[in-house]
Amino acid sequence: MKMNNFIIVRNPVIQKIGLKLHNVDTSVHRYREYCKLLGEYMAIDLAQRDILPTKIETTRTPLGKLESKTIDDKKIGIVNVLRAGTSMALGMGEVFRDSPIAFVSAWRKKENGKMIADTDYTRGVKDLKDKFVIITDPALATGVSILACIDICKEYIDSKRLVICCLHAAQEGIDSIGNEYPEVHIYSVFGPNLLNEKAYIINGPGDCGDRCFNTM
């Protein structure tokens, strides 16, 4: 069990949002709102962990000037794992306003009895070159989709400067990423948990893409 790469986000405000995203009674409209809030608040949480690029910024005040260390948005990239990560990525973009948001369509399917990821569409990945990259995907289940995203991104970035933000992580996904990329850290509100026979997280949020966009 590889757990060195897994960090639970224990902020009680974020945990409350996480519960709303698990609740079967949360409406589609509210679900999108909470996913966006999750992205915003997790971005703020990451910012205080001393892992993101920073710069010294000076502003002119009515009585002189003020200087402080701030986040350097232009050196950060966000990866939206379609579809489930969309609202979460947009929330992160509200905090890191000068950061590009790249799109990777990574969806899992079974082939010859094995779960694999199909990445049939990408956009903006080249704009991540040399940036600190945050992958957003609410449910980290088997890990195959995010592993496919990392494989696409690593042509342009150093995997040591990449983190994953999710709502709920399964042990299988944590281990899969830990085996392939032990340097990549996973920040999750809940987990680790097991998977059921359909590779959904037990006690998890279900299909976050379907819940966001009212599809089945």
Backbone as a chain_set.jsonl record, in Angstrom:
{"seq": "MKMNNFIIVRNPVIQKIGLKLHNVDTSVHRYREYCKLLGEYMAIDLAQRDILPTKIETTRTPLGKLESKTIDDKKIGIVNVLRAGTSMALGMGEVFRDSPIAFVSAWRKKENGKMIADTDYTRGVKDLKDKFVIITDPALATGVSILACIDICKEYIDSKRLVICCLHAAQEGIDSIGNEYPEVHIYSVFGPNLLNEKAYIINGPGDCGDRCFNTM", "coords": {"N": [[0.846, -1.191, 0.0], [0.905, 1.979, -1.128], [1.29, 5.017, 0.222], [2.608, 7.388, 0.459], [2.33, 9.288, -1.446], [-0.139, 10.41, -1.129], [-2.43, 12.767, 0.056], [-4.745, 13.873, 2.387], [-7.159, 16.401, 2.249], [-8.029, 18.274, 4.803], [-9.482, 20.498, 5.506], [-12.314, 21.847, 7.044], [-14.317, 23.308, 5.724], [-13.963, 22.678, 3.041], [-14.394, 19.948, 3.264], [-17.109, 19.929, 3.868], [-18.222, 20.863, 1.466], [-17.43, 18.711, -0.06], [-19.043, 16.661, 0.999], [-21.553, 17.535, 0.108], [-21.235, 17.036, -2.586], [-21.294, 14.331, -2.624], [-23.807, 13.697, -1.792], [-26.872, 12.193, -2.556], [-29.115, 13.691, -3.028], [-28.394, 16.149, -4.025], [-28.991, 18.598, -6.397], [-28.64, 18.837, -10.032], [-27.91, 21.422, -10.936], [-26.958, 22.594, -8.558], [-24.92, 20.798, -8.112], [-23.011, 21.368, -10.078], [-22.326, 23.927, -9.206], [-21.186, 23.37, -6.677], [-19.028, 21.779, -7.467], [-17.488, 23.652, -8.803], [-16.922, 25.379, -6.681], [-15.419, 23.598, -5.157], [-13.118, 23.383, -6.736], [-12.187, 26.045, -6.534], [-11.691, 26.359, -3.742], [-9.902, 24.284, -3.233], [-7.78, 25.136, -4.749], [-7.007, 27.397, -3.307], [-6.259, 26.103, -0.968], [-4.042, 24.622, -1.901], [-2.36, 26.734, -2.443], [-1.398, 27.571, 0.019], [0.352, 25.653, 0.754], [2.995, 25.843, 0.063], [3.973, 24.854, -2.382], [3.473, 25.807, -4.884], [4.448, 27.962, -7.667], [5.82, 31.167, -6.908], [5.95, 34.796, -6.641], [7.437, 38.023, -5.999], [5.474, 40.729, -5.326], [4.677, 44.132, -5.792], [2.746, 46.857, -4.712], [1.316, 50.113, -5.194], [0.336, 52.232, -2.613], [-2.0, 54.454, -0.878], [-0.319, 55.699, 0.94], [2.296, 55.135, 0.307], [4.096, 52.247, -0.492], [3.524, 48.683, -0.821], [4.681, 45.397, -0.286], [4.628, 41.942, -1.166], [4.734, 38.313, -1.081], [3.315, 36.514, -3.682], [1.116, 34.252, -5.506], [2.34, 32.999, -8.57], [0.575, 33.047, -11.177], [0.969, 32.737, -13.949], [2.853, 30.815, -14.218], [1.626, 28.491, -13.685], [-0.326, 25.698, -14.7], [-3.493, 24.296, -15.594], [-5.197, 21.231, -15.824], [-8.007, 20.049, -17.316], [-9.827, 17.267, -16.936], [-11.866, 15.899, -19.115], [-15.247, 14.627, -18.821], [-15.777, 15.217, -16.286], [-14.047, 16.803, -14.775], [-14.522, 19.429, -15.469], [-16.1, 21.634, -14.25], [-14.716, 21.852, -11.859], [-12.143, 22.534, -12.751], [-12.696, 25.029, -13.872], [-13.339, 26.404, -11.558], [-10.826, 26.418, -10.283], [-9.563, 28.044, -12.116], [-10.732, 30.476, -11.515], [-9.349, 31.272, -9.302], [-6.606, 31.055, -9.994], [-6.052, 33.106, -12.176], [-4.565, 33.842, -14.416], [-3.706, 31.505, -15.446], [-3.319, 28.956, -17.915], [-5.876, 26.711, -19.09], [-5.878, 23.457, -19.905], [-7.307, 20.858, -21.947], [-8.159, 17.476, -21.673], [-9.514, 14.672, -23.016], [-10.17, 11.97, -21.398], [-11.353, 8.942, -21.091], [-12.531, 6.002, -19.512], [-12.556, 2.552, -20.463], [-13.479, -0.908, -20.925], [-11.343, -3.367, -22.196], [-10.679, -6.379, -23.568], [-11.101, -7.471, -21.033], [-9.694, -5.776, -19.41], [-9.24, -2.614, -17.801], [-8.886, 0.337, -19.569], [-7.737, 3.575, -20.783], [-9.128, 5.908, -23.032], [-7.882, 8.428, -24.96], [-9.006, 10.596, -26.859], [-9.085, 13.264, -27.538], [-7.373, 16.292, -27.174], [-6.456, 19.544, -25.986], [-4.611, 22.477, -25.82], [-2.493, 21.472, -24.344], [0.171, 21.877, -25.002], [0.557, 24.434, -24.111], [1.159, 24.146, -21.499], [3.815, 23.915, -21.109], [6.722, 23.668, -19.222], [5.457, 24.518, -16.897], [4.009, 24.527, -13.551], [1.801, 22.003, -12.92], [-1.652, 21.293, -12.42], [-3.837, 18.694, -12.161], [-7.256, 18.22, -12.529], [-9.77, 16.155, -11.388], [-12.642, 14.831, -10.242], [-13.242, 12.148, -9.266], [-10.997, 9.74, -8.482], [-10.533, 6.72, -9.492], [-9.76, 3.859, -10.769], [-7.475, 4.934, -11.754], [-6.57, 4.917, -14.358], [-7.369, 6.864, -16.249], [-6.219, 9.275, -15.349], [-3.531, 8.552, -15.359], [-3.186, 8.306, -18.095], [-3.511, 10.993, -18.782], [-1.266, 12.132, -17.527], [0.756, 10.885, -18.983], [0.393, 12.147, -21.434], [0.884, 14.817, -20.777], [3.531, 14.833, -19.875], [5.331, 15.175, -21.894], [5.745, 17.836, -22.087], [6.158, 18.85, -19.574], [7.757, 18.619, -16.31], [7.258, 15.832, -14.389], [7.627, 15.987, -11.679], [6.688, 18.384, -11.029], [3.925, 18.357, -10.876], [0.629, 17.905, -9.725], [-2.269, 16.185, -8.449], [-5.653, 16.935, -8.043], [-8.496, 15.917, -6.373], [-11.839, 14.807, -5.544], [-12.551, 12.39, -4.321], [-10.688, 9.504, -3.677], [-9.728, 6.263, -4.717], [-8.15, 3.356, -3.335], [-6.929, 1.713, -5.243], [-6.457, 3.419, -7.43], [-4.738, 5.305, -6.255], [-2.545, 3.657, -5.686], [-1.864, 2.833, -8.29], [-0.999, 5.21, -9.533], [1.042, 5.861, -7.762], [2.829, 3.756, -8.232], [3.621, 4.15, -10.89], [4.288, 6.876, -11.042], [5.782, 7.919, -8.56], [6.556, 10.378, -7.61], [4.484, 12.126, -7.962], [2.007, 13.884, -6.327], [-1.141, 13.346, -4.715], [-3.963, 15.116, -3.928], [-6.736, 14.881, -1.994], [-10.178, 15.053, -0.978], [-11.611, 13.025, 0.234], [-11.085, 9.523, 1.066], [-8.639, 6.825, 1.4], [-10.613, 4.521, -0.57], [-12.339, 1.458, -1.469], [-13.063, -0.179, -4.658], [-16.1, -0.987, -6.457], [-17.617, -3.752, -8.323], [-18.014, -2.561, -10.775], [-16.052, -0.732, -11.007], [-16.476, 1.664, -9.659], [-16.16, 4.015, -6.975], [-16.601, 2.808, -3.75], [-18.93, 4.077, -1.467], [-18.52, 6.473, -2.664], [-18.871, 9.404, -4.888], [-20.273, 8.635, -7.147], [-20.884, 8.832, -10.708], [-19.344, 11.613, -11.578], [-19.286, 13.245, -13.837], [-21.717, 12.662, -15.156], [-23.451, 13.511, -13.135], [-22.894, 16.208, -13.005], [-23.741, 17.143, -15.513], [-26.199, 16.111, -16.06], [-26.59, 13.677, -17.462], [-26.602, 10.247, -18.603]], "CA": [[0.0, 0.0, 0.0], [1.751, 3.158, -1.258], [0.498, 6.156, 0.688], [3.438, 8.573, 0.574], [1.923, 10.273, -2.456], [-1.564, 10.718, -0.917], [-2.679, 13.748, 1.12], [-6.147, 14.232, 2.607], [-7.408, 17.826, 2.502], [-8.896, 18.173, 5.982], [-10.18, 21.755, 5.781], [-13.724, 21.491, 7.254], [-15.168, 23.95, 4.708], [-13.84, 21.84, 1.843], [-15.043, 18.674, 3.572], [-18.561, 20.127, 3.765], [-18.521, 20.877, 0.031], [-17.271, 17.326, -0.498], [-20.243, 15.903, 1.373], [-22.631, 17.947, -0.805], [-20.985, 16.396, -3.88], [-21.612, 12.912, -2.467], [-25.211, 13.571, -1.415], [-27.724, 11.785, -3.681], [-30.186, 14.677, -3.21], [-27.881, 17.399, -4.587], [-29.504, 18.772, -7.758], [-27.629, 19.017, -11.078], [-27.446, 22.814, -10.913], [-26.14, 22.757, -7.353], [-23.736, 19.961, -8.244], [-22.019, 22.147, -10.829], [-21.863, 25.015, -8.335], [-20.306, 22.825, -5.651], [-17.793, 21.349, -8.129], [-16.698, 24.869, -9.04], [-16.426, 25.797, -5.365], [-14.372, 22.657, -4.776], [-11.919, 23.808, -7.443], [-11.72, 27.31, -5.963], [-11.172, 26.187, -2.38], [-8.71, 23.436, -3.278], [-6.714, 25.999, -5.262], [-6.548, 28.204, -2.166], [-5.561, 25.188, -0.07], [-2.732, 24.346, -2.487], [-1.54, 27.948, -2.39], [-0.766, 27.735, 1.334], [1.203, 24.481, 1.027], [4.37, 26.148, -0.372], [4.404, 24.01, -3.502], [3.203, 26.505, -6.132], [5.379, 29.045, -7.988], [5.465, 32.468, -6.334], [6.733, 35.967, -7.054], [7.295, 39.173, -5.122], [4.634, 41.737, -5.989], [4.632, 45.419, -5.099], [1.632, 47.72, -5.105], [1.37, 51.472, -4.666], [-0.756, 52.498, -1.678], [-2.176, 55.902, -0.652], [0.732, 56.253, 1.803], [3.594, 54.57, -0.03], [4.001, 51.007, -1.253], [3.426, 47.453, -0.028], [5.273, 44.28, -1.007], [4.264, 40.635, -0.606], [4.883, 37.129, -1.927], [2.02, 36.096, -4.231], [1.163, 33.138, -6.453], [2.652, 33.377, -9.956], [-0.409, 32.309, -11.987], [1.44, 32.466, -15.308], [3.711, 29.638, -14.178], [0.76, 27.368, -13.309], [-1.265, 25.209, -15.709], [-4.584, 23.454, -15.077], [-5.67, 20.236, -16.794], [-9.397, 19.649, -17.142], [-10.111, 15.932, -17.452], [-13.258, 15.915, -19.58], [-16.063, 15.792, -18.584], [-16.016, 15.376, -14.848], [-13.201, 17.829, -14.174], [-14.767, 20.743, -16.083], [-16.494, 22.673, -13.283], [-13.633, 21.962, -10.896], [-11.071, 23.278, -13.415], [-13.137, 26.424, -13.987], [-13.188, 26.974, -10.219], [-9.402, 26.714, -10.094], [-9.259, 29.178, -12.97], [-11.174, 31.699, -10.848], [-8.304, 31.633, -8.338], [-5.383, 31.254, -10.774], [-6.734, 33.723, -13.316], [-3.689, 33.929, -15.582], [-3.234, 30.153, -15.773], [-4.038, 28.282, -19.0], [-6.592, 25.474, -18.772], [-5.814, 22.501, -21.004], [-8.38, 19.861, -21.95], [-7.82, 16.106, -22.077], [-10.656, 13.754, -22.948], [-9.657, 10.647, -21.001], [-12.458, 8.17, -20.537], [-12.121, 4.619, -19.339], [-13.381, 1.5, -21.062], [-12.914, -2.246, -20.749], [-10.893, -3.991, -23.423], [-10.109, -7.696, -23.237], [-11.208, -7.665, -19.593], [-8.812, -4.853, -18.692], [-9.657, -1.22, -17.858], [-7.915, 1.221, -20.217], [-8.249, 4.932, -21.023], [-9.109, 6.396, -24.41], [-7.637, 9.88, -24.991], [-9.247, 10.905, -28.261], [-9.095, 14.705, -27.777], [-6.622, 17.156, -26.266], [-6.36, 20.935, -26.443], [-3.907, 23.382, -24.92], [-1.465, 20.809, -23.542], [1.458, 22.52, -25.309], [0.639, 25.669, -23.324], [1.594, 23.793, -20.142], [5.27, 23.73, -21.146], [7.556, 24.161, -18.119], [4.642, 25.061, -15.805], [3.55, 23.643, -12.469], [0.507, 21.575, -13.466], [-2.655, 20.72, -11.52], [-4.873, 17.913, -12.852], [-8.516, 18.175, -11.779], [-10.68, 15.054, -11.713], [-13.268, 14.572, -8.943], [-13.168, 10.763, -8.783], [-9.828, 8.949, -8.871], [-10.959, 5.344, -9.237], [-8.684, 2.933, -11.135], [-6.282, 5.731, -12.057], [-6.13, 4.804, -15.762], [-7.595, 8.12, -16.966], [-5.219, 10.263, -14.945], [-2.242, 8.088, -15.872], [-3.15, 8.683, -19.514], [-3.291, 12.443, -18.815], [0.13, 12.393, -17.173], [1.558, 10.454, -20.123], [0.277, 13.182, -22.461], [1.469, 16.071, -20.277], [4.954, 14.763, -19.517], [6.138, 15.618, -23.039], [5.974, 19.273, -21.961], [6.409, 19.255, -18.182], [8.439, 17.716, -15.393], [6.222, 15.218, -13.54], [7.846, 16.395, -10.29], [5.957, 19.65, -10.86], [2.541, 18.028, -11.217], [-0.183, 17.337, -8.647], [-3.643, 15.803, -8.791], [-6.672, 17.34, -7.071], [-9.731, 15.174, -6.584], [-12.837, 14.782, -4.472], [-12.516, 11.092, -3.633], [-9.698, 8.625, -4.307], [-9.73, 4.839, -4.36], [-6.817, 2.82, -3.076], [-6.357, 1.192, -6.487], [-5.946, 4.547, -8.207], [-3.577, 5.848, -5.525], [-1.424, 2.728, -5.892], [-1.481, 2.845, -9.713], [-0.213, 6.416, -9.77], [2.248, 5.739, -6.956], [3.748, 2.817, -8.88], [4.137, 4.731, -12.141], [4.829, 8.217, -10.802], [5.806, 8.116, -7.102], [6.811, 11.786, -7.306], [3.246, 12.891, -8.153], [1.17, 13.862, -5.122], [-2.592, 13.364, -4.891], [-4.686, 15.817, -2.862], [-8.117, 14.418, -2.077], [-11.018, 15.388, 0.174], [-11.973, 11.758, 0.874], [-10.397, 8.332, 0.624], [-8.844, 5.931, 0.254], [-11.691, 3.557, -0.476], [-12.27, 0.367, -2.44], [-13.925, -0.083, -5.831], [-17.048, -2.086, -6.643], [-17.366, -4.569, -9.515], [-18.061, -1.705, -11.97], [-14.922, 0.205, -10.851], [-16.875, 2.915, -9.013], [-15.668, 4.075, -5.603], [-17.594, 2.492, -2.715], [-19.217, 5.276, -0.663], [-18.061, 7.629, -3.429], [-19.883, 10.325, -5.424], [-20.884, 8.15, -8.375], [-20.289, 9.39, -11.924], [-19.411, 13.071, -11.402], [-19.618, 13.851, -15.123], [-23.171, 12.542, -15.332], [-24.145, 14.305, -12.115], [-22.712, 17.619, -13.364], [-24.361, 17.538, -16.767], [-27.529, 15.497, -16.165], [-26.563, 12.647, -18.493], [-26.498, 8.9, -18.059]], "C": [[0.887, 1.248, 0.0], [0.934, 4.387, -0.905], [1.318, 7.439, 0.782], [3.011, 9.68, -0.389], [0.5, 10.786, -2.225], [-1.751, 11.631, 0.281], [-4.171, 14.043, 1.203], [-6.242, 15.72, 2.925], [-8.453, 17.906, 3.618], [-9.601, 19.478, 6.344], [-11.685, 21.478, 5.909], [-14.685, 22.155, 6.273], [-15.145, 23.111, 3.428], [-14.509, 20.488, 2.072], [-16.571, 18.785, 3.455], [-18.998, 20.165, 2.304], [-18.442, 19.459, -0.526], [-18.469, 16.461, -0.164], [-21.415, 16.25, 0.464], [-22.481, 17.237, -2.156], [-21.166, 14.884, -3.823], [-23.109, 12.681, -2.255], [-26.087, 13.263, -2.638], [-28.811, 12.812, -3.982], [-29.696, 16.008, -3.77], [-28.306, 17.504, -6.048], [-28.364, 19.015, -8.745], [-27.046, 20.421, -11.037], [-26.537, 23.056, -9.716], [-24.849, 21.96, -7.461], [-22.629, 20.699, -8.99], [-21.449, 23.271, -9.967], [-20.869, 24.504, -7.295], [-18.995, 22.332, -6.252], [-16.884, 22.55, -8.388], [-16.113, 25.386, -7.727], [-15.291, 24.889, -4.892], [-13.049, 23.044, -5.441], [-11.324, 25.076, -6.853], [-11.027, 27.081, -4.613], [-9.94, 25.281, -2.351], [-7.519, 24.208, -3.845], [-6.135, 26.842, -4.129], [-5.779, 27.333, -1.18], [-4.157, 24.869, -0.595], [-1.788, 25.53, -2.321], [-0.828, 28.115, -1.047], [0.149, 26.563, 1.699], [2.65, 24.67, 0.558], [4.868, 25.211, -1.463], [4.235, 24.717, -4.845], [4.231, 27.605, -6.379], [4.884, 30.379, -7.414], [6.338, 33.571, -6.927], [6.544, 37.045, -5.999], [6.561, 40.269, -5.895], [4.568, 42.99, -5.127], [3.455, 46.227, -5.613], [1.792, 49.095, -4.467], [0.144, 51.716, -3.8], [-0.917, 54.01, -1.508], [-1.043, 56.529, 0.157], [2.103, 55.637, 1.51], [3.46, 53.339, -0.898], [4.016, 49.809, -0.308], [3.91, 46.299, -0.889], [4.877, 42.964, -0.344], [4.579, 39.527, -1.605], [3.497, 36.683, -2.384], [2.224, 34.906, -5.168], [1.424, 33.674, -7.859], [1.788, 32.548, -10.904], [0.136, 31.881, -13.347], [2.361, 31.25, -15.365], [2.954, 28.385, -13.744], [-0.119, 26.991, -14.499], [-2.287, 24.288, -15.067], [-5.002, 22.486, -16.178], [-7.079, 19.805, -16.409], [-9.583, 18.278, -17.776], [-11.596, 15.878, -17.812], [-13.952, 14.584, -19.255], [-16.059, 16.198, -17.119], [-15.224, 16.513, -14.23], [-13.519, 19.248, -14.598], [-15.08, 21.832, -15.06], [-15.394, 22.91, -12.263], [-12.478, 22.78, -11.484], [-11.433, 24.745, -13.556], [-13.041, 27.128, -12.633], [-11.741, 27.321, -9.923], [-8.99, 27.932, -10.914], [-9.715, 30.501, -12.385], [-10.122, 32.19, -9.853], [-6.993, 31.943, -9.065], [-5.782, 31.831, -12.14], [-5.88, 33.857, -14.573], [-3.152, 32.567, -16.004], [-4.01, 29.579, -16.95], [-4.738, 27.03, -18.491], [-6.562, 24.584, -20.011], [-6.918, 21.459, -20.846], [-7.844, 18.518, -22.433], [-9.068, 15.253, -21.914], [-10.107, 12.359, -22.658], [-10.801, 9.88, -20.363], [-12.086, 6.686, -20.553], [-13.098, 3.671, -20.025], [-12.694, 0.159, -20.838], [-12.545, -2.819, -22.112], [-10.158, -5.266, -23.064], [-10.041, -7.927, -21.732], [-10.363, -6.736, -18.753], [-9.321, -3.425, -18.872], [-8.538, -0.387, -18.475], [-8.553, 2.591, -20.414], [-8.103, 5.284, -22.494], [-8.944, 7.914, -24.371], [-7.754, 10.345, -26.436], [-9.285, 12.416, -28.553], [-8.246, 15.409, -26.723], [-6.58, 18.556, -26.857], [-5.608, 21.743, -25.386], [-2.792, 22.754, -24.107], [-0.097, 21.445, -23.783], [1.654, 23.796, -24.495], [1.06, 25.415, -21.878], [3.11, 23.723, -20.023], [5.969, 24.462, -20.007], [6.762, 24.773, -16.962], [4.467, 24.037, -14.687], [2.098, 23.287, -12.816], [-0.366, 20.914, -12.403], [-3.69, 19.989, -12.371], [-6.107, 17.859, -11.967], [-9.396, 17.03, -12.295], [-11.334, 14.612, -10.409], [-13.083, 13.158, -8.405], [-11.939, 10.072, -9.346], [-10.142, 7.51, -8.504], [-9.82, 4.367, -9.539], [-7.377, 3.668, -11.392], [-5.894, 5.73, -13.524], [-6.292, 6.106, -16.53], [-6.525, 9.148, -16.626], [-3.825, 9.834, -15.384], [-2.091, 8.433, -17.347], [-2.9, 10.181, -19.674], [-1.823, 12.782, -18.533], [1.038, 12.013, -18.344], [1.541, 11.493, -21.246], [1.026, 14.448, -22.042], [2.983, 16.012, -20.152], [5.881, 15.075, -20.688], [6.555, 17.08, -22.874], [6.352, 19.719, -20.556], [7.228, 18.212, -17.449], [7.399, 17.143, -14.434], [6.423, 15.532, -12.061], [7.117, 17.697, -9.976], [4.497, 19.462, -11.295], [1.855, 17.456, -9.986], [-1.578, 17.03, -9.169], [-4.554, 16.286, -7.67], [-7.959, 16.599, -7.375], [-10.626, 15.262, -5.358], [-12.713, 13.516, -3.638], [-11.563, 10.175, -4.397], [-9.839, 7.202, -3.797], [-8.301, 4.362, -4.165], [-6.148, 2.331, -4.354], [-5.747, 2.316, -7.326], [-4.714, 5.166, -7.578], [-2.351, 4.975, -5.783], [-0.933, 2.761, -7.337], [-0.592, 4.045, -10.027], [1.094, 6.365, -8.993], [3.277, 4.811, -7.576], [4.409, 3.42, -10.107], [4.865, 6.05, -11.908], [4.846, 8.497, -9.293], [6.041, 9.565, -6.695], [5.565, 12.66, -7.411], [2.358, 12.762, -6.924], [-0.309, 14.034, -5.47], [-3.213, 14.052, -3.678], [-6.163, 15.484, -3.026], [-8.885, 14.783, -0.81], [-11.387, 14.125, 0.946], [-11.167, 10.601, 0.287], [-9.368, 7.907, 1.661], [-9.997, 4.957, 0.512], [-11.52, 2.488, -1.545], [-13.203, 0.641, -3.621], [-14.924, -1.236, -5.849], [-16.749, -2.803, -7.959], [-17.408, -3.759, -10.819], [-16.981, -0.619, -11.937], [-15.375, 1.589, -10.417], [-16.455, 2.85, -7.541], [-16.808, 3.78, -4.622], [-17.694, 3.677, -1.753], [-18.772, 6.562, -1.357], [-19.204, 8.443, -4.015], [-20.635, 9.801, -6.636], [-20.158, 8.72, -9.582], [-20.428, 10.91, -11.892], [-19.724, 13.796, -12.705], [-21.112, 13.816, -15.385], [-23.922, 13.435, -14.355], [-24.014, 15.805, -12.405], [-23.604, 18.037, -14.527], [-25.666, 16.812, -17.07], [-27.621, 14.515, -17.318], [-26.426, 11.292, -17.829], [-25.628, 8.056, -18.961]], "O": [[1.543, 1.547, 0.998], [0.008, 4.762, -1.625], [0.777, 8.482, 1.15], [3.297, 10.857, -0.168], [-0.017, 11.532, -3.057], [-1.297, 11.326, 1.383], [-4.791, 14.418, 0.207], [-5.502, 16.235, 3.763], [-9.631, 17.633, 3.387], [-10.251, 19.555, 7.386], [-12.282, 20.93, 4.983], [-15.763, 21.619, 6.014], [-16.184, 22.87, 2.814], [-15.129, 19.945, 1.158], [-17.237, 17.855, 3.0], [-20.016, 19.576, 1.94], [-19.263, 19.052, -1.348], [-18.866, 15.615, -0.965], [-22.189, 15.37, 0.088], [-23.474, 16.881, -2.79], [-21.187, 14.224, -4.862], [-23.613, 11.588, -2.512], [-26.046, 13.986, -3.633], [-29.374, 12.808, -5.076], [-30.502, 16.916, -3.972], [-28.019, 16.613, -6.847], [-27.252, 19.357, -8.342], [-25.828, 20.593, -11.096], [-25.47, 23.656, -9.849], [-23.807, 22.386, -6.964], [-21.464, 20.663, -8.592], [-20.247, 23.536, -9.991], [-19.834, 25.128, -7.059], [-17.948, 22.451, -5.615], [-15.668, 22.472, -8.213], [-14.949, 25.782, -7.672], [-14.319, 25.358, -4.299], [-11.997, 23.038, -4.802], [-10.109, 25.18, -6.689], [-9.915, 27.558, -4.385], [-9.037, 25.485, -1.539], [-6.376, 23.958, -3.462], [-4.918, 26.983, -4.01], [-4.771, 27.763, -0.62], [-3.195, 24.848, 0.173], [-0.59, 25.365, -2.092], [0.234, 28.735, -0.985], [0.659, 26.492, 2.818], [3.449, 23.738, 0.65], [6.035, 24.82, -1.474], [4.797, 24.273, -5.846], [4.822, 28.128, -5.434], [3.689, 30.675, -7.434], [7.325, 33.309, -7.615], [5.608, 36.989, -5.201], [6.983, 40.675, -6.978], [4.423, 42.922, -3.907], [3.203, 46.271, -6.817], [2.323, 49.233, -3.365], [-0.976, 51.429, -4.223], [-0.057, 54.771, -1.951], [-0.82, 57.737, 0.083], [2.974, 55.623, 2.381], [2.786, 53.373, -1.928], [4.455, 49.902, 0.839], [3.592, 46.225, -2.076], [4.799, 42.875, 0.881], [4.678, 39.764, -2.808], [2.603, 36.494, -1.558], [3.346, 34.595, -5.568], [0.823, 34.659, -8.287], [2.203, 31.489, -11.375], [-0.188, 30.802, -13.842], [2.619, 30.716, -16.444], [3.559, 27.348, -13.47], [-0.599, 27.864, -15.222], [-1.979, 23.581, -14.108], [-5.143, 22.881, -17.335], [-7.31, 19.269, -15.325], [-9.508, 18.134, -18.996], [-12.462, 15.821, -16.939], [-13.34, 13.525, -19.389], [-16.303, 17.352, -16.766], [-15.676, 17.127, -13.264], [-12.865, 20.187, -14.144], [-14.389, 22.85, -15.013], [-15.165, 24.046, -11.847], [-11.9, 23.621, -10.796], [-10.58, 25.615, -13.381], [-12.702, 28.309, -12.568], [-11.451, 28.386, -9.378], [-8.178, 28.746, -10.474], [-9.154, 31.546, -12.715], [-10.022, 33.389, -9.593], [-6.349, 32.957, -8.794], [-5.836, 31.107, -13.134], [-6.414, 33.973, -15.676], [-2.243, 32.486, -16.83], [-5.235, 29.696, -16.99], [-4.254, 26.368, -17.572], [-7.15, 24.918, -21.039], [-7.399, 21.214, -19.74], [-7.169, 18.431, -23.459], [-9.612, 15.128, -20.816], [-9.642, 11.661, -23.559], [-11.171, 10.144, -19.219], [-11.428, 6.194, -21.469], [-14.291, 3.949, -20.148], [-11.489, 0.095, -20.593], [-13.331, -2.764, -23.057], [-9.153, -5.245, -22.354], [-9.077, -8.493, -21.215], [-10.307, -6.874, -17.531], [-9.78, -3.057, -19.954], [-7.404, -0.388, -17.995], [-9.76, 2.753, -20.235], [-7.083, 4.994, -23.119], [-9.786, 8.61, -23.804], [-6.757, 10.474, -27.148], [-9.495, 12.809, -29.701], [-8.386, 15.151, -25.528], [-6.658, 18.733, -28.073], [-5.938, 21.69, -24.201], [-2.197, 23.423, -23.262], [0.71, 21.54, -22.858], [2.786, 24.192, -24.221], [1.29, 26.358, -21.12], [3.631, 23.492, -18.931], [5.84, 25.675, -19.839], [7.335, 25.476, -16.13], [4.739, 22.848, -14.857], [1.265, 24.177, -12.985], [0.097, 20.101, -11.603], [-4.348, 20.604, -13.21], [-6.022, 17.497, -10.794], [-9.717, 16.957, -13.481], [-10.65, 14.067, -9.542], [-12.799, 12.979, -7.221], [-11.849, 9.844, -10.552], [-10.03, 7.122, -7.341], [-9.005, 4.079, -8.663], [-6.297, 3.09, -11.263], [-4.982, 6.459, -13.916], [-5.457, 6.433, -17.372], [-5.989, 9.812, -17.513], [-3.012, 10.684, -15.748], [-1.009, 8.805, -17.799], [-2.175, 10.602, -20.576], [-1.223, 13.611, -19.216], [1.981, 12.738, -18.66], [2.546, 11.697, -21.926], [1.715, 15.07, -22.851], [3.655, 17.032, -20.306], [7.088, 15.223, -20.497], [7.563, 17.52, -23.429], [6.817, 20.843, -20.365], [7.375, 17.077, -17.902], [6.726, 17.9, -13.737], [5.499, 15.365, -11.265], [6.949, 18.066, -8.814], [3.925, 20.302, -11.989], [2.425, 16.623, -9.282], [-2.003, 17.554, -10.199], [-4.266, 16.076, -6.492], [-8.459, 16.644, -8.499], [-10.22, 15.725, -4.292], [-12.763, 13.56, -2.409], [-11.631, 10.085, -5.623], [-10.042, 6.967, -2.606], [-7.365, 4.9, -4.757], [-4.944, 2.508, -4.535], [-4.65, 2.172, -7.864], [-3.759, 5.512, -8.273], [-1.262, 5.479, -6.06], [0.272, 2.722, -7.586], [0.433, 3.916, -10.696], [2.137, 6.777, -9.5], [4.478, 5.055, -7.459], [5.603, 3.23, -10.34], [5.916, 6.308, -12.495], [4.0, 9.244, -8.802], [5.756, 9.942, -5.558], [5.587, 13.816, -6.991], [1.997, 11.654, -6.528], [-0.67, 14.767, -6.391], [-3.012, 13.624, -2.541], [-6.765, 15.768, -4.061], [-8.324, 14.817, 0.285], [-11.466, 14.15, 2.174], [-10.643, 10.682, -0.824], [-9.234, 8.557, 2.698], [-10.306, 4.62, 1.655], [-10.661, 2.601, -2.419], [-14.019, 1.563, -3.589], [-14.648, -2.319, -5.333], [-15.759, -2.505, -8.627], [-16.902, -4.209, -11.847], [-17.002, 0.305, -12.75], [-14.738, 2.585, -10.761], [-16.402, 1.775, -6.943], [-17.853, 4.429, -4.664], [-16.685, 4.207, -1.288], [-18.661, 7.611, -0.723], [-20.368, 8.212, -3.688], [-21.556, 10.465, -7.112], [-18.974, 9.052, -9.508], [-21.509, 11.439, -12.149], [-20.36, 14.849, -12.686], [-21.704, 14.818, -15.788], [-24.925, 14.048, -14.719], [-24.916, 16.581, -12.088], [-24.156, 19.137, -14.535], [-26.181, 16.881, -18.186], [-28.601, 14.51, -18.063], [-26.164, 11.203, -16.629], [-25.409, 6.878, -18.681]]}, "num_chains": 1, "name": "protein.A"}
